[in-house]
Structure formats: structure tokens, C-alpha cells
Amino acid sequence: MKTIKQLQIEVHENAVKHGWWDEEREFGTLVALCHSELSEALEESRNGRELNETYLGVYGKLEGVPSELADVVIRIMDMCERYGIDLQDIIEQKHEFNKSRSYKHGGKKF
């Protein structure tokens, strides 16, 4: 099985190969594109799709909440590789920190 880091490299190489980095991309735009993928996941749910349902859309494109969530992760992996962020390492660090936090830390409702 591939590591997150290996997949991050492959995802970025594919984005470069398909022309998405022919010109420098603005970081805020990249973040907004992540938001748009999350919004697409929400719309799939609002349209009555099961949360674990994947289906083929137009031209055989994978659709559904799982596919849209995968798109978010793919965009994040691409960004991380471009900006020299080891996503696997920081996920592991954050996970370890989060394990040390108190129950429902911060006192917020959600």
C-alpha cells in the first residue's frame, strides 16, 4: 500500500502533467477550490444520495459524496506537494496532539 506521501507526490505529478501548474496558482484560489469540492459533497447529500454512494455520472465520471471528498483530499495533496508540506507527517503530528486534548475541548457546541 502506498503511503500518503507517495500518493501526494503522484497526485501533484498528475496535476502538473495535466497543465494545472503551467502558471503559478494563487493560494487563496486553491483553498476556495477545496471549499467548492466540499460544497459539491453537501449538494450530493442534499439531493438525497446516500453518504457512501458512488455512481457514474456524465462521461463515466465518478460522482457522489465519497468522490467529492476524494477530490478535496486530492486538491490538498496537490497543494501540499507544491508548497513542500509533508501531509503525512503533519497529519501524524496533529493526530498525536489531538489525542492529548480534553473531551470536547474548547467548550463549543459543535
Kinemage of the C-alpha trace (Angstrom):
@kinemage 1
@onewidth
@group {chain A} dominant
@subgroup {mainchain}
@vectorlist {calphas} color= white
{ca met a 1} P 0.000 0.000 0.000
{ca lys a 2} L 1.221 3.490 -0.814
{ca thr a 3} L 1.977 5.999 1.891
{ca ile a 4} L 0.188 9.331 1.979
{ca lys a 5} L 3.473 10.954 0.952
{ca gln a 6} L 3.845 8.684 -2.086
{ca leu a 7} L 0.276 9.397 -3.166
{ca gln a 8} L 0.807 13.134 -2.577
{ca ile a 9} L 3.759 13.084 -4.977
{ca glu a 10} L 1.782 11.159 -7.615
{ca val a 11} L -1.227 13.467 -7.307
{ca his a 12} L 0.936 16.549 -7.811
{ca glu a 13} L 2.815 14.993 -10.731
{ca asn a 14} L -0.529 14.250 -12.375
{ca ala a 15} L -1.728 17.837 -11.842
{ca val a 16} L 1.496 19.148 -13.384
{ca lys a 17} L 1.202 16.698 -16.287
{ca his a 18} L -2.348 17.910 -16.958
{ca gly a 19} L -1.330 21.571 -17.046
{ca trp a 20} L -2.700 22.786 -13.722
{ca trp a 21} L 0.664 24.254 -12.750
{ca asp a 22} L 1.689 25.745 -16.111
{ca glu a 23} L 1.268 29.082 -14.350
{ca glu a 24} L 1.592 29.760 -10.644
{ca arg a 25} L -1.735 29.400 -8.858
{ca glu a 26} L -2.883 31.764 -6.111
{ca phe a 27} L -3.112 30.052 -2.720
{ca gly a 28} L -6.494 31.603 -1.901
{ca thr a 29} L -7.946 30.256 -5.142
{ca leu a 30} L -6.686 26.784 -4.295
{ca val a 31} L -8.323 26.962 -0.870
{ca ala a 32} L -11.578 28.140 -2.492
{ca leu a 33} L -11.447 25.160 -4.846
{ca cys a 34} L -11.248 22.873 -1.798
{ca his a 35} L -14.348 24.630 -0.451
{ca ser a 36} L -16.134 24.046 -3.750
{ca glu a 37} L -15.464 20.300 -3.570
{ca leu a 38} L -16.912 20.217 -0.052
{ca ser a 39} L -19.945 22.130 -1.307
{ca glu a 40} L -20.377 19.556 -4.059
{ca ala a 41} L -20.340 16.805 -1.407
{ca leu a 42} L -23.029 18.685 0.507
{ca glu a 43} L -25.136 19.039 -2.646
{ca glu a 44} L -24.920 15.293 -3.293
{ca ser a 45} L -26.344 14.723 0.195
{ca arg a 46} L -28.995 17.420 -0.275
{ca asn a 47} L -30.038 15.682 -3.486
{ca gly a 48} L -30.799 12.548 -1.481
{ca arg a 49} L -27.735 10.464 -2.282
{ca glu a 50} L -26.543 8.054 0.379
{ca leu a 51} L -23.363 9.262 2.057
{ca asn a 52} L -21.428 6.184 0.935
{ca glu a 53} L -22.923 6.039 -2.578
{ca thr a 54} L -20.699 6.399 -5.618
{ca tyr a 55} L -22.238 6.392 -9.065
{ca leu a 56} L -21.241 7.109 -12.637
{ca gly a 57} L -22.294 10.488 -13.976
{ca val a 58} L -21.875 12.101 -17.360
{ca tyr a 59} L -18.999 10.659 -19.426
{ca gly a 60} L -18.402 7.967 -16.783
{ca lys a 61} L -17.204 10.460 -14.145
{ca leu a 62} L -17.396 9.203 -10.572
{ca glu a 63} L -19.984 11.146 -8.583
{ca gly a 64} L -21.304 11.127 -5.028
{ca val a 65} L -20.184 12.216 -1.585
{ca pro a 66} L -17.193 9.814 -1.499
{ca ser a 67} L -15.957 11.084 -4.854
{ca glu a 68} L -16.274 14.731 -3.834
{ca leu a 69} L -14.466 14.097 -0.541
{ca ala a 70} L -11.722 12.350 -2.512
{ca asp a 71} L -11.482 15.461 -4.702
{ca val a 72} L -10.901 17.578 -1.579
{ca val a 73} L -8.081 15.306 -0.439
{ca ile a 74} L -6.574 15.237 -3.933
{ca arg a 75} L -6.572 19.050 -4.088
{ca ile a 76} L -4.981 19.237 -0.632
{ca met a 77} L -2.337 16.683 -1.576
{ca asp a 78} L -1.521 18.644 -4.727
{ca met a 79} L -1.167 21.866 -2.742
{ca cys a 80} L 0.961 20.226 -0.073
{ca glu a 81} L 3.395 18.785 -2.577
{ca arg a 82} L 3.631 22.103 -4.432
{ca tyr a 83} L 4.374 24.029 -1.233
{ca gly a 84} L 6.711 21.468 0.324
{ca ile a 85} L 4.361 20.301 3.076
{ca asp a 86} L 4.685 16.667 4.163
{ca leu a 87} L 0.989 15.949 4.670
{ca gln a 88} L 1.539 12.516 6.174
{ca asp a 89} L 3.941 13.886 8.765
{ca ile a 90} L 1.711 16.780 9.805
{ca ile a 91} L -1.373 14.531 9.992
{ca glu a 92} L 0.518 12.213 12.328
{ca gln a 93} L 1.719 15.153 14.454
{ca lys a 94} L -1.757 16.706 14.670
{ca his a 95} L -3.362 13.352 15.474
{ca glu a 96} L -0.943 12.791 18.356
{ca phe a 97} L -1.650 16.299 19.680
{ca asn a 98} L -5.414 15.835 19.331
{ca lys a 99} L -5.259 12.617 21.364
{ca ser a 100} L -3.933 14.683 24.283
{ca arg a 101} L -6.784 17.203 24.232
{ca ser a 102} L -9.623 17.186 26.724
{ca tyr a 103} L -13.091 15.855 25.963
{ca lys a 104} L -14.893 18.265 23.601
{ca his a 105} L -12.075 20.761 24.163
{ca gly a 106} L -12.860 24.435 23.679
{ca gly a 107} L -16.390 24.258 25.071
{ca lys a 108} L -18.017 24.936 21.713
{ca lys a 109} L -21.382 23.446 20.781
{ca phe a 110} L -20.076 21.968 17.514
